[in-house]
Amino acid sequence: MARTTKWKVYRDGKFVAACKYAEDAAALINVSSSGVVKYDHRFVVWREGQEVLAAGESYDRAADIMLERATTMFNEAIERSAKRNEAFWAAQKKRTAQKGEPIRSKRYPT
């Protein structure tokens, strides 16, 4: 099965390419010597010219940095989502307890 392209390359704010692998995105960024790589159009994981090393110095090292940042940002987003979900259900439980009704789901009625 084909893998989806998650690494998006932008130059001057315009979408340029989508890659399956971070190494390929690093190579494309190196060609223009400027630009941004985003993971799944959301998380900026590389800004050429603002990094400690240029993507062209080591595609593998640049890819490792991009993957590490994407993983960190993705995990933080999951944690934020879980906290919002917990807060929502705590508020729901409090509201239904005040009304004296059991918690029911519209999707799965009891």
C-alpha positions, -999 to +999 in steps of 0.1 A: +000+000+000+013+035-008+024+057+020+009+091+023+032+122+018+036+139+052+066+161+046+056+194+029+081+218+015+074+255+012+094+282-005+085+319+000+053+308+017+041+288-013+037+250-014+064+234-035+064+197-029+052+168-008+076+140+001+072+106+017+106+108+035+122+136+055+155+129+037+138+139+004+124+171+019+159+179+032+173+175-003+147+198-018+153+224+008+191+222+001+185+229-036+169+262-030+190+270+002+159+285+017+124+274+027+104+256+053+095+220+059+062+212+076+049+179+089+014+173+075+009+210+067+007+217+104+040+216+123+070+236+111+100+212+116+127+229+096+136+264+086+166+265+063+190+292+072+179+293+108+191+259+118+224+249+134+234+231+102+223+233+066+201+205+053+228+199+026+255+191+052+237+158+061+203+149+048+201+121+074+209+144+103+184+170+090+158+142+086+165+130+122+160+165+136+127+169+115+114+136+127+123+143+163+105+177+162+075+162+144+072+135+170+075+159+199+049+183+185+025+155+176+028+140+212+022+174+227-009+179+205-022+145+217-017+154+253-035+188+249-064+169+232-066+144+260-067+172+286-095+190+268-114+157+265-110+150+302-121+185+311-152+182+289-162+149+304-156+162+340-179+191+332-205+168+317-204+146+348-208+176+371-238+189+351-256+156+349-249+150+386-265+183+395-296+174+375-297+139+390-296+122+357-272+095+347-246+102+320-259+091+286-244+091+252-265+100+222-245+077+202-248+047+225-281+049+244-285+026+274 
